[in-house]
């Protein structure tokens, strides 16, 4: 028996999220079916966390137990030949038997993308929220700073959240603007705004509610300092709307390197 860790990238457009659902096609379902076709094993994979319908991933992590003799370096190509083109396994390695991809995760980074040019980008429309009006990006960045640290993020959690505690830590948060698609001489185009948040973990819809609130700051409907007031309210009704899912991407999941090292067995 071996415990295998894998990383997967996916376009979540046509899926009902990562985690198996009774009424929807999910990334987990497709991967498990591919594993069954490859190794003949019917099993359940454990992911670092779930992503909602329409959300994408650059580096989602999952693990599972297998009796298959297939070496780790062969798994990626073998699985990818059985997966649809919008799901790609990018890494595979053997880890200790007690490794758990969700419990062992130390940090997660999400990226949310807003296209603030006048017109949407036809070729990236699946991965960007297009905002047709001008945004005060400096005000948004100032508001974002109020979310750093360890707080109760109830105001930025879905009302359906079942977590016993809404206390989380956001270690870093920053914005980057890509102006490469701005039209020359056009003063209406503002560029593509990428917002990154790295934290100990995130609540259901947390990043999307944060972004929906920051968009209202950018529109002038809220002040940057109001983000702190919203946080302190611990009330979902105090925050802005939940931003559309297609702009969100699970960017990275980090682990303590020691937890990934498989002990050597002496014979």
Backbone as CSV, one residue per row, in Angstrom:
resi,resn,N_x,N_y,N_z,CA_x,CA_y,CA_z,C_x,C_y,C_z
1,UNK,0.842,-1.200,0.000,0.000,0.000,0.000,0.875,1.246,0.000
2,UNK,0.588,2.168,-0.892,1.328,3.425,-0.969,0.359,4.607,-0.889
3,UNK,0.868,5.715,-0.379,0.105,6.952,-0.333,0.695,7.874,-1.400
4,UNK,-0.098,8.228,-2.399,0.378,9.038,-3.511,-0.203,10.448,-3.438
5,UNK,0.657,11.434,-3.574,0.250,12.842,-3.639,0.353,13.292,-5.084
6,UNK,-0.642,14.014,-5.533,-0.625,14.544,-6.895,-1.086,15.991,-6.912
7,UNK,-0.627,16.708,-7.934,-1.077,18.076,-8.170,-1.832,18.097,-9.494
8,UNK,-2.908,18.863,-9.519,-3.732,18.915,-10.719,-4.139,20.358,-11.017
9,UNK,-4.147,20.690,-12.284,-4.670,21.974,-12.759,-5.976,21.695,-13.495
10,UNK,-6.932,22.606,-13.375,-8.179,22.390,-14.109,-8.905,23.692,-14.399
11,UNK,-9.631,23.652,-15.492,-10.570,24.704,-15.874,-11.922,24.266,-15.335
12,UNK,-12.432,24.983,-14.353,-13.655,24.571,-13.680,-14.941,24.983,-14.359
13,UNK,-14.850,25.548,-15.563,-16.023,26.106,-16.236,-17.184,25.128,-16.333
14,UNK,-16.904,23.906,-16.714,-17.972,22.946,-16.988,-18.183,21.931,-15.867
15,UNK,-17.711,22.275,-14.658,-17.812,21.339,-13.549,-18.546,21.966,-12.368
16,UNK,-19.164,21.098,-11.587,-19.905,21.546,-10.412,-18.993,21.520,-9.181
17,UNK,-17.799,22.102,-9.362,-16.834,22.159,-8.270,-15.904,20.965,-8.264
18,UNK,-15.020,20.909,-7.261,-14.072,19.794,-7.157,-14.699,18.583,-6.488
19,UNK,-15.315,18.798,-5.346,-15.776,17.681,-4.508,-17.020,17.002,-5.070
20,UNK,-17.034,15.674,-4.959,-18.171,14.882,-5.432,-19.491,15.427,-4.885
21,UNK,-20.456,15.591,-5.779,-21.790,16.059,-5.414,-22.807,15.043,-5.921
22,UNK,-23.912,14.875,-5.210,-24.924,13.902,-5.657,-25.615,14.302,-6.950
23,UNK,-25.573,15.600,-7.284,-26.333,16.056,-8.442,-25.479,16.796,-9.469
24,UNK,-24.175,16.506,-9.514,-23.368,17.253,-10.463,-22.080,16.562,-10.861
25,UNK,-21.555,16.927,-12.025,-20.297,16.417,-12.566,-19.161,17.206,-11.920
26,UNK,-18.234,16.530,-11.266,-17.172,17.227,-10.539,-15.790,16.744,-10.960
27,UNK,-14.782,17.533,-10.616,-13.397,17.185,-10.909,-13.028,15.873,-10.221
28,UNK,-13.435,15.724,-8.968,-13.126,14.497,-8.225,-13.689,13.274,-8.934
29,UNK,-14.916,13.349,-9.400,-15.529,12.219,-10.097,-14.701,11.805,-11.306
30,UNK,-14.266,12.789,-12.077,-13.536,12.507,-13.316,-12.177,11.886,-13.004
31,UNK,-11.474,12.414,-11.989,-10.154,11.879,-11.631,-10.278,10.450,-11.109
32,UNK,-11.248,10.217,-10.233,-11.421,8.876,-9.685,-11.762,7.858,-10.785
33,UNK,-12.532,8.287,-11.751,-12.859,7.404,-12.872,-11.601,7.087,-13.683
34,UNK,-10.736,8.091,-13.873,-9.492,7.879,-14.617,-8.562,6.926,-13.872
35,UNK,-8.487,7.061,-12.540,-7.658,6.154,-11.735,-8.176,4.728,-11.851
36,UNK,-9.493,4.573,-11.788,-10.088,3.237,-11.906,-9.763,2.615,-13.256
37,UNK,-9.780,3.431,-14.309,-9.465,2.918,-15.629,-8.005,2.538,-15.781
38,UNK,-7.148,3.228,-15.021,-5.713,2.967,-15.111,-5.272,1.803,-14.250
39,UNK,-5.650,1.823,-12.969,-5.142,0.821,-12.026,-6.171,-0.245,-11.644
40,UNK,-7.429,-0.020,-12.038,-8.478,-0.958,-11.673,-8.987,-0.784,-10.259
41,UNK,-8.555,0.276,-9.586,-8.932,0.510,-8.192,-10.102,1.490,-8.097
42,UNK,-11.094,1.132,-7.310,-12.195,2.045,-7.010,-11.884,2.677,-5.661
43,UNK,-11.622,3.973,-5.658,-11.161,4.630,-4.436,-11.662,6.064,-4.380
44,UNK,-11.427,6.704,-3.232,-11.771,8.100,-3.029,-10.487,8.885,-2.811
45,UNK,-10.359,9.993,-3.515,-9.197,10.857,-3.321,-9.524,11.917,-2.271
46,UNK,-8.487,12.410,-1.606,-8.640,13.455,-0.588,-7.925,14.703,-1.081
47,UNK,-8.647,15.808,-1.207,-8.065,17.043,-1.740,-7.695,18.013,-0.629
48,UNK,-6.848,18.978,-0.967,-6.442,20.002,-0.001,-7.619,20.876,0.406
49,UNK,-8.647,20.887,-0.406,-9.848,21.670,-0.123,-10.758,21.615,-1.336
50,UNK,-11.963,22.074,-1.179,-12.909,22.059,-2.283,-12.895,23.392,-3.006
51,UNK,-13.234,23.385,-4.271,-13.485,24.621,-5.002,-14.912,24.551,-5.526
52,UNK,-15.575,25.698,-5.597,-16.972,25.737,-5.999,-17.136,25.627,-7.507
53,UNK,-18.362,25.474,-7.933,-18.678,25.384,-9.358,-18.125,26.594,-10.098
54,UNK,-17.430,26.336,-11.207,-16.899,27.415,-12.029,-15.556,27.954,-11.601
55,UNK,-15.049,27.525,-10.443,-13.748,27.985,-9.949,-12.649,27.102,-10.533
56,UNK,-11.510,27.701,-10.830,-10.407,27.008,-11.471,-9.278,26.715,-10.472
57,UNK,-8.304,25.927,-10.909,-7.142,25.650,-10.066,-5.885,25.567,-10.927
58,UNK,-4.869,26.242,-10.472,-3.539,26.126,-11.071,-2.780,24.994,-10.411
59,UNK,-2.995,24.798,-9.106,-2.263,23.772,-8.367,-3.095,23.264,-7.192
60,UNK,-4.053,22.416,-7.488,-4.809,21.716,-6.451,-4.018,20.463,-6.070
61,UNK,-4.068,20.079,-4.802,-3.325,18.918,-4.313,-4.307,17.878,-3.800
62,UNK,-4.049,16.614,-4.125,-4.855,15.533,-3.574,-3.974,14.314,-3.326
63,UNK,-4.452,13.427,-2.468,-3.720,12.181,-2.217,-4.694,11.014,-2.143
64,UNK,-4.163,9.808,-2.310,-4.978,8.597,-2.224,-4.067,7.403,-1.982
65,UNK,-4.664,6.332,-1.489,-3.922,5.094,-1.226,-4.101,4.137,-2.396
66,UNK,-2.994,3.526,-2.794,-3.031,2.647,-3.952,-2.143,1.420,-3.744
67,UNK,-2.609,0.297,-4.259,-1.807,-0.926,-4.281,-1.153,-1.136,-5.642
68,UNK,-1.354,-0.189,-6.538,-0.819,-0.331,-7.891,0.704,-0.271,-7.900
69,UNK,1.372,-1.098,-8.723,2.836,-1.059,-8.822,3.350,0.040,-9.753
70,UNK,2.441,0.804,-10.357,2.868,1.869,-11.273,3.751,2.862,-10.523
71,UNK,4.976,3.138,-11.002,5.850,4.083,-10.302,5.304,5.506,-10.384
72,UNK,5.586,6.339,-9.367,5.035,7.707,-9.346,5.302,8.501,-10.620
73,UNK,6.487,8.335,-11.207,6.840,9.135,-12.388,6.019,8.764,-13.630
74,UNK,5.289,7.642,-13.568,4.472,7.232,-14.712,3.015,7.681,-14.599
75,UNK,2.609,8.066,-13.395,1.196,8.350,-13.148,0.674,9.544,-13.947
76,UNK,1.431,10.620,-14.012,0.913,11.845,-14.654,0.519,11.597,-16.110
77,UNK,1.457,11.083,-16.901,1.162,10.844,-18.314,0.050,9.827,-18.490
78,UNK,0.075,8.794,-17.652,-0.937,7.747,-17.775,-2.333,8.282,-17.456
79,UNK,-2.439,9.091,-16.410,-3.745,9.655,-16.068,-4.195,10.689,-17.099
80,UNK,-3.268,11.537,-17.543,-3.644,12.590,-18.486,-4.175,12.018,-19.799
81,UNK,-3.729,10.837,-20.162,-4.233,10.208,-21.382,-5.680,9.759,-21.213
82,UNK,-6.155,9.713,-19.960,-7.521,9.281,-19.670,-8.409,10.436,-19.192
83,UNK,-7.829,11.613,-19.048,-8.573,12.779,-18.559,-8.959,13.701,-19.713
84,UNK,-10.046,14.459,-19.553,-10.400,15.456,-20.577,-9.352,16.564,-20.615
85,UNK,-9.341,17.343,-21.684,-8.286,18.318,-21.887,-8.329,19.481,-20.895
86,UNK,-9.407,19.631,-20.147,-9.488,20.724,-19.173,-9.074,20.294,-17.763
87,UNK,-8.507,19.091,-17.626,-7.951,18.610,-16.360,-6.581,18.003,-16.656
88,UNK,-5.532,18.504,-15.984,-4.175,18.018,-16.234,-3.463,17.755,-14.911
89,UNK,-3.012,16.522,-14.698,-2.200,16.178,-13.530,-0.763,16.563,-13.829
90,UNK,-0.145,17.340,-12.959,1.176,17.898,-13.241,2.299,17.341,-12.378
91,UNK,1.975,16.612,-11.316,3.028,16.101,-10.438,2.491,14.915,-9.647
92,UNK,3.371,13.961,-9.360,2.996,12.800,-8.548,4.208,12.349,-7.752
93,UNK,3.987,12.016,-6.481,5.064,11.516,-5.638,4.483,10.673,-4.516
94,UNK,5.318,9.788,-3.987,4.904,8.985,-2.850,5.218,9.745,-1.572
95,UNK,4.287,9.729,-0.631,4.425,10.455,0.633,4.158,9.483,1.782
96,UNK,4.462,9.888,3.030,4.208,8.996,4.167,2.748,8.545,4.227
97,UNK,2.523,7.366,4.769,1.176,6.814,4.828,0.209,7.675,5.629
98,UNK,0.723,8.441,6.600,-0.167,9.259,7.420,-0.370,10.671,6.853
99,UNK,0.191,10.949,5.664,0.012,12.277,5.061,-1.439,12.455,4.619
100,UNK,-1.984,13.657,4.909,-3.366,14.008,4.554,-3.327,15.385,3.910
101,UNK,-3.721,15.470,2.650,-3.522,16.705,1.886,-4.255,17.910,2.456
102,UNK,-5.385,17.693,3.123,-6.097,18.838,3.701,-5.532,19.220,5.060
103,UNK,-5.358,18.237,5.951,-4.889,18.539,7.306,-3.448,19.041,7.316
104,UNK,-2.630,18.595,6.374,-1.213,18.977,6.364,-0.957,20.316,5.680
105,UNK,-1.945,20.856,4.978,-1.749,22.116,4.252,-1.464,23.258,5.222
106,UNK,-0.412,24.006,4.972,-0.014,25.118,5.836,-0.510,26.466,5.319
107,UNK,-0.447,26.641,4.025,-0.871,27.904,3.413,-1.558,27.621,2.083
108,UNK,-2.548,28.436,1.779,-3.191,28.375,0.470,-3.207,29.779,-0.126
109,UNK,-3.006,29.837,-1.417,-3.063,31.115,-2.121,-4.122,31.046,-3.207
110,UNK,-5.003,32.035,-3.211,-5.995,32.179,-4.270,-5.702,33.448,-5.065
111,UNK,-6.060,33.411,-6.340,-5.957,34.608,-7.178,-7.325,34.911,-7.776
112,UNK,-7.705,36.189,-7.700,-8.949,36.611,-8.338,-8.603,37.649,-9.406
113,UNK,-9.192,37.478,-10.598,-8.838,38.319,-11.740,-10.020,39.142,-12.225
114,UNK,-9.785,40.455,-12.325,-10.783,41.390,-12.839,-10.222,42.068,-14.079
115,UNK,-10.929,41.965,-15.185,-10.557,42.683,-16.402,-11.224,44.055,-16.341
116,UNK,-10.404,45.080,-16.152,-10.939,46.435,-16.038,-10.699,47.247,-17.307
117,UNK,-10.487,46.568,-18.420,-10.444,47.264,-19.707,-11.870,47.510,-20.187
118,UNK,-12.016,48.376,-21.172,-13.357,48.745,-21.616,-14.135,47.554,-22.159
119,UNK,-13.421,46.672,-22.863,-14.088,45.521,-23.470,-13.526,44.230,-22.899
120,UNK,-14.351,43.180,-22.844,-13.867,41.899,-22.326,-12.826,41.275,-23.247
121,UNK,-12.012,40.415,-22.676,-11.005,39.675,-23.429,-11.655,38.375,-23.893
122,UNK,-11.883,38.265,-25.182,-12.581,37.112,-25.737,-11.909,35.799,-25.349
123,UNK,-10.580,35.772,-25.370,-9.865,34.520,-25.194,-9.619,34.147,-23.732
124,UNK,-9.831,35.093,-22.817,-9.665,34.813,-21.388,-10.960,35.020,-20.620
125,UNK,-12.068,35.055,-21.316,-13.348,35.382,-20.675,-13.773,34.356,-19.628
126,UNK,-13.264,33.135,-19.733,-13.629,32.112,-18.750,-12.924,32.307,-17.412
127,UNK,-11.870,33.117,-17.400,-11.025,33.221,-16.206,-10.989,34.627,-15.621
128,UNK,-11.842,35.514,-16.124,-11.847,36.904,-15.668,-13.275,37.392,-15.451
129,UNK,-13.422,38.216,-14.429,-14.653,38.974,-14.262,-14.435,40.298,-14.963
130,UNK,-15.250,40.586,-15.976,-15.106,41.851,-16.695,-15.931,42.929,-16.020
131,UNK,-15.237,43.995,-15.581,-15.911,45.137,-14.955,-15.889,46.281,-15.954
132,UNK,-17.058,46.664,-16.438,-17.136,47.623,-17.543,-16.870,49.065,-17.116
133,UNK,-16.968,49.369,-15.812,-16.725,50.738,-15.360,-15.321,50.902,-14.802
134,UNK,-14.931,52.140,-14.553,-13.608,52.400,-13.998,-13.574,52.050,-12.509
135,UNK,-12.414,51.580,-12.064,-12.226,51.216,-10.669,-11.088,52.022,-10.065
136,UNK,-11.265,52.425,-8.818,-10.190,53.072,-8.071,-9.366,51.950,-7.443
137,UNK,-8.340,51.503,-8.154,-7.556,50.356,-7.711,-6.731,50.674,-6.468
138,UNK,-6.317,51.908,-6.308,-5.565,52.287,-5.112,-6.446,52.160,-3.877
139,UNK,-7.696,52.582,-3.989,-8.622,52.459,-2.861,-8.867,50.981,-2.533
140,UNK,-8.980,50.151,-3.556,-9.179,48.718,-3.344,-7.989,48.107,-2.599
141,UNK,-6.798,48.530,-2.992,-5.592,48.006,-2.348,-5.516,48.443,-0.891
142,UNK,-5.944,49.670,-0.610,-5.962,50.151,0.772,-6.969,49.360,1.604
143,UNK,-8.117,49.058,1.012,-9.125,48.275,1.722,-8.650,46.864,1.996
144,UNK,-7.922,46.293,1.067,-7.418,44.934,1.197,-6.512,44.783,2.414
145,UNK,-5.746,45.833,2.733,-4.794,45.773,3.848,-5.483,45.537,5.196
146,UNK,-6.735,45.960,5.315,-7.462,45.792,6.582,-7.760,44.320,6.892
147,UNK,-7.626,43.465,5.898,-7.960,42.051,6.083,-6.775,41.210,6.536
148,UNK,-5.590,41.800,6.556,-4.401,41.063,6.968,-4.437,40.725,8.455
149,UNK,-3.892,39.574,8.817,-3.815,39.172,10.216,-4.804,38.073,10.548
150,UNK,-4.963,37.829,11.834,-5.871,36.787,12.324,-7.162,37.436,12.806
151,UNK,-8.271,37.038,12.197,-9.561,37.661,12.511,-10.680,36.628,12.421
152,UNK,-11.842,37.017,12.918,-13.072,36.282,12.687,-13.660,36.835,11.383
153,UNK,-13.696,35.999,10.341,-14.117,36.465,9.011,-15.581,36.118,8.713
154,UNK,-16.418,36.092,9.736,-17.824,35.757,9.536,-18.482,36.650,8.490
155,UNK,-18.128,37.917,8.462,-18.719,38.844,7.492,-18.414,38.442,6.054
156,UNK,-17.336,37.687,5.868,-16.911,37.304,4.520,-17.091,35.811,4.271
157,UNK,-17.968,35.185,5.032,-18.245,33.757,4.863,-19.686,33.567,4.385
158,UNK,-19.897,32.536,3.614,-21.244,32.199,3.174,-22.148,31.946,4.370
159,UNK,-23.393,32.327,4.243,-24.356,32.052,5.306,-24.548,30.552,5.499
160,UNK,-24.177,29.768,4.507,-24.313,28.310,4.590,-23.091,27.650,5.229
161,UNK,-22.124,28.441,5.650,-20.913,27.877,6.238,-21.246,27.058,7.483
162,UNK,-20.668,25.862,7.556,-20.909,24.982,8.706,-19.670,24.838,9.587
163,UNK,-18.652,25.649,9.330,-17.425,25.563,10.118,-17.691,26.016,11.554
164,UNK,-17.152,25.297,12.542,-17.381,25.679,13.943,-16.714,26.995,14.313
165,UNK,-15.669,27.370,13.575,-14.977,28.635,13.829,-14.701,29.338,12.508
166,UNK,-14.886,30.648,12.503,-14.600,31.446,11.311,-13.307,32.252,11.482
167,UNK,-12.510,31.868,12.446,-11.225,32.541,12.660,-10.194,31.962,11.704
168,UNK,-9.584,32.819,10.916,-8.557,32.428,9.970,-7.449,33.483,9.989
169,UNK,-6.333,33.171,9.354,-5.224,34.121,9.252,-4.909,34.377,7.788
170,UNK,-4.881,35.636,7.382,-4.407,36.017,6.051,-2.992,36.569,6.231
171,UNK,-2.024,35.850,5.704,-0.617,36.219,5.880,-0.191,37.343,4.949
172,UNK,-0.670,37.313,3.731,-0.300,38.348,2.766,-1.408,38.509,1.738
173,UNK,-1.509,39.710,1.203,-2.509,40.012,0.181,-1.976,41.165,-0.656
174,UNK,-2.030,41.014,-1.958,-1.476,42.067,-2.813,-2.176,42.062,-4.164
175,UNK,-1.981,43.153,-4.888,-2.588,43.311,-6.208,-1.521,43.586,-7.254
176,UNK,-1.738,43.051,-8.445,-0.862,43.297,-9.579,-1.723,43.678,-10.774
177,UNK,-1.263,44.653,-11.550,-2.016,45.110,-12.727,-1.223,44.800,-13.987
178,UNK,-1.847,44.095,-14.901,-1.251,43.758,-16.191,-1.869,44.670,-17.253
179,UNK,-1.060,45.545,-17.807,-1.559,46.510,-18.798,-1.224,46.100,-20.234
180,UNK,-0.747,44.884,-20.417,-0.295,44.463,-21.745,-1.420,44.424,-22.778
181,UNK,-2.661,44.299,-22.321,-3.784,44.247,-23.259,-4.503,45.580,-23.401
182,UNK,-3.957,46.621,-22.771,-4.550,47.956,-22.925,-4.266,48.479,-24.329
183,UNK,-5.243,49.105,-24.941,-5.073,49.643,-26.291,-4.244,50.924,-26.252
184,UNK,-3.348,51.070,-27.185,-2.462,52.236,-27.252,-3.272,53.517,-27.413
185,UNK,-2.984,54.485,-26.545,-3.653,55.777,-26.631,-5.054,55.789,-26.072
186,UNK,-5.535,54.659,-25.558,-6.888,54.608,-25.007,-6.830,54.804,-23.496
187,UNK,-7.484,55.862,-23.024,-7.416,56.169,-21.588,-8.494,55.451,-20.787
188,UNK,-9.394,54.753,-21.453,-10.451,54.040,-20.743,-9.954,52.708,-20.182
189,UNK,-9.037,52.056,-20.893,-8.534,50.763,-20.440,-7.668,50.928,-19.195
190,UNK,-7.909,50.099,-18.181,-7.139,50.150,-16.934,-6.233,48.944,-16.739
191,UNK,-6.437,47.907,-17.523,-5.636,46.708,-17.375,-6.382,45.589,-16.662
192,UNK,-5.677,44.480,-16.492,-6.232,43.313,-15.817,-5.670,43.273,-14.400
193,UNK,-6.567,43.279,-13.419,-6.179,43.333,-12.013,-6.214,41.934,-11.400
194,UNK,-5.054,41.471,-10.926,-4.953,40.191,-10.234,-4.799,40.463,-8.736
195,UNK,-5.646,39.886,-7.922,-5.553,40.012,-6.467,-5.201,38.645,-5.886
196,UNK,-4.136,38.612,-5.095,-3.659,37.370,-4.476,-3.884,37.437,-2.971
197,UNK,-4.380,36.348,-2.409,-4.545,36.238,-0.957,-3.950,34.913,-0.502
198,UNK,-3.036,34.986,0.476,-2.422,33.798,1.049,-2.817,33.701,2.504
199,UNK,-3.376,32.555,2.887,-3.842,32.405,4.263,-3.725,30.988,4.771
200,UNK,-4.049,30.830,6.045,-4.012,29.508,6.676,-5.125,28.620,6.141
201,UNK,-6.164,29.241,5.636,-7.310,28.534,5.084,-8.392,29.557,4.786
202,UNK,-9.379,29.163,4.004,-10.418,30.105,3.608,-11.795,29.460,3.771
203,UNK,-12.757,30.277,4.169,-14.125,29.824,4.364,-14.866,29.773,3.035
204,UNK,-16.015,29.114,3.034,-16.802,29.029,1.808,-17.144,30.427,1.290
205,UNK,-16.814,30.681,0.029,-17.070,31.940,-0.673,-16.260,33.119,-0.123
206,UNK,-15.330,32.882,0.791,-14.626,33.972,1.468,-13.902,34.910,0.496
207,UNK,-13.123,34.355,-0.416,-12.377,35.210,-1.345,-13.330,35.956,-2.266
208,UNK,-14.372,35.288,-2.699,-15.321,35.936,-3.619,-16.097,37.055,-2.929
209,UNK,-16.425,36.889,-1.653,-17.122,37.962,-0.935,-16.168,39.126,-0.680
210,UNK,-14.923,38.812,-0.358,-13.917,39.870,-0.206,-13.819,40.669,-1.504
211,UNK,-13.749,39.973,-2.633,-13.604,40.677,-3.910,-14.866,41.461,-4.273
212,UNK,-16.034,40.912,-3.988,-17.256,41.663,-4.253,-17.312,42.944,-3.446
213,UNK,-16.785,42.887,-2.224,-16.737,44.070,-1.357,-15.710,45.069,-1.878
214,UNK,-14.549,44.576,-2.287,-13.502,45.471,-2.796,-13.911,46.142,-4.108
215,UNK,-14.690,45.457,-4.921,-15.192,46.084,-6.148,-16.074,47.282,-5.792
216,UNK,-16.887,47.152,-4.750,-17.711,48.291,-4.327,-16.834,49.428,-3.806
217,UNK,-15.705,49.099,-3.183,-14.753,50.142,-2.781,-14.212,50.822,-4.029
218,UNK,-13.839,50.035,-5.023,-13.312,50.582,-6.269,-14.318,51.436,-7.015
219,UNK,-15.599,51.133,-6.846,-16.659,51.902,-7.501,-17.015,53.157,-6.730
220,UNK,-16.454,53.325,-5.530,-16.755,54.487,-4.714,-17.983,54.326,-3.845
221,UNK,-18.553,53.128,-3.804,-19.748,52.886,-2.987,-19.390,52.675,-1.519
222,UNK,-18.151,52.312,-1.251,-17.637,52.136,0.100,-16.258,52.772,0.176
223,UNK,-15.836,53.101,1.378,-14.497,53.632,1.576,-13.546,52.492,1.924
224,UNK,-12.245,52.675,1.719,-11.296,51.634,2.116,-11.405,51.276,3.591
225,UNK,-11.618,52.280,4.461,-11.705,52.021,5.901,-12.958,51.243,6.283
226,UNK,-13.956,51.235,5.409,-15.183,50.504,5.727,-14.939,48.999,5.768
227,UNK,-13.865,48.545,5.139,-13.564,47.112,5.151,-13.282,46.645,6.572
228,UNK,-12.604,47.477,7.347,-12.348,47.124,8.749,-13.659,47.064,9.536
229,UNK,-14.547,48.008,9.280,-15.848,48.032,9.960,-16.657,46.785,9.624
230,UNK,-16.620,46.389,8.372,-17.318,45.180,7.927,-16.751,43.955,8.637
231,UNK,-15.439,43.875,8.714,-14.776,42.749,9.372,-15.206,42.646,10.833
232,UNK,-15.237,43.782,11.510,-15.582,43.811,12.930,-17.055,43.507,13.176
233,UNK,-17.901,43.697,12.165,-19.342,43.464,12.324,-19.668,41.985,12.500
234,UNK,-18.851,41.109,11.930,-19.083,39.656,11.985,-20.506,39.319,11.538
235,UNK,-20.882,39.919,10.432,-22.239,39.768,9.911,-22.165,39.781,8.387
236,UNK,-22.582,38.683,7.769,-22.500,38.590,6.303,-23.237,39.724,5.617
237,UNK,-24.309,40.215,6.208,-25.107,41.276,5.591,-24.329,42.586,5.473
238,UNK,-23.246,42.730,6.257,-22.478,43.975,6.235,-21.563,44.075,5.019
239,UNK,-21.223,42.941,4.429,-20.269,42.918,3.320,-20.975,43.051,1.980
240,UNK,-20.178,43.115,0.919,-20.708,43.256,-0.426,-21.152,41.934,-1.016
241,UNK,-21.478,41.934,-2.305,-21.970,40.713,-2.959,-20.855,39.690,-3.164
242,UNK,-21.239,38.474,-3.489,-20.287,37.423,-3.803,-19.887,37.550,-5.267
243,UNK,-18.619,37.794,-5.525,-18.149,37.963,-6.900,-18.319,36.667,-7.689
244,UNK,-18.447,36.786,-9.004,-18.679,35.611,-9.849,-17.520,34.622,-9.723
245,UNK,-17.835,33.341,-9.865,-16.856,32.282,-9.597,-15.753,32.205,-10.634
246,UNK,-16.008,32.564,-11.882,-15.032,32.320,-12.934,-13.742,33.120,-12.780
247,UNK,-13.762,34.184,-11.992,-12.543,34.969,-11.795,-11.607,34.388,-10.755
248,UNK,-12.039,33.326,-10.060,-11.265,32.776,-8.944,-10.464,31.549,-9.363
249,UNK,-9.223,31.487,-8.868,-8.352,30.350,-9.140,-7.571,29.982,-7.890
250,UNK,-7.586,28.695,-7.536,-6.713,28.192,-6.487,-5.306,28.196,-7.061
251,UNK,-4.458,29.056,-6.533,-3.152,29.312,-7.136,-2.070,28.360,-6.622
252,UNK,-2.056,28.119,-5.298,-0.996,27.294,-4.736,-1.402,26.760,-3.369
253,UNK,-0.862,25.602,-3.016,-1.038,25.015,-1.690,0.349,24.639,-1.186
254,UNK,0.687,25.096,0.029,2.031,24.878,0.560,2.004,23.929,1.755
255,UNK,3.083,23.129,1.849,3.220,22.147,2.918,4.594,22.264,3.561
256,UNK,4.700,21.772,4.786,5.994,21.599,5.424,6.708,20.487,4.652
257,UNK,7.877,20.788,4.125,8.587,19.814,3.304,8.823,18.495,4.034
258,UNK,9.003,18.549,5.347,9.262,17.328,6.109,8.073,16.381,6.070
259,UNK,6.857,16.936,5.949,5.661,16.085,5.932,5.548,15.297,4.638
260,UNK,6.324,15.698,3.618,6.255,15.045,2.317,7.300,13.951,2.136
261,UNK,8.230,13.864,3.084,9.333,12.911,2.947,8.911,11.541,3.450
262,UNK,8.990,10.577,2.579,8.645,9.199,2.945,9.820,8.539,3.664
263,UNK,9.598,8.015,4.867,10.692,7.371,5.600,11.289,6.206,4.800
264,UNK,12.602,6.081,4.820,13.266,4.983,4.132,13.169,3.713,4.977
265,UNK,12.913,2.611,4.318,12.796,1.331,5.018,14.095,0.545,4.860
266,UNK,14.657,0.113,5.960,15.890,-0.681,5.935,15.551,-2.159,5.865
267,UNK,16.241,-2.871,4.987,16.027,-4.314,4.865,17.288,-5.053,5.292
